[in-house]
Amino acid sequence: MTKPVYKRGMQVVFYRSSADISIGTVTTVRDGTVYVRFKSQYDWTYTHKFNDEASYGADIHRLWQLRPLRPGEDVKALEKRMKHASKLYNIHKDAVSHMEREVEGEARAWQREESTRRRAEIPNGPDYIQRVASRAGFTQPKTKYM
């Protein structure tokens, strides 16, 4: 697949996150960096930079997040499809996190039972030392809290 050639004035689609896309116009292409101007839903104008060498956390976005707007493409339908996919993905993420919590709870319960069983199999435990101490005459007085 060849990379699209971006030119000044070209309409592009910017994939922001799992459901958010924006339509913008290429303002400048310089040294492999594409500058795109967008309008927000509040009519604010802002510019983003796109480059292949972008690192996460920087003030520049990856070039794969940008693509030319196809002629006759229905942007509303694309946004609707992205929102629906995002909704399904969020349901999937919730189900996975619920399953992971269940598995962790089951593992903790199994670990507690297994360690209790194995501890009982090891000789000379806490009850042994208490019996030896009481035979030697060291008895701990019973309190109302014990």
Buried (B, 14 or more C-beta within 10 A) or exposed (E): EEEEEBEEEBBBBBBEEEBEBBBBBBEEBEEEBBBBEBEEEEEEEEEBBBBEEBEEEEEBBBBEBBBBBEEEEEEEEBBEEBBEEBEEEEEEEEEEEEEEEEEEEEEEEEEEEEEEEEEEEEEEEEEEEEEEEEEEEEEEEEEEEE
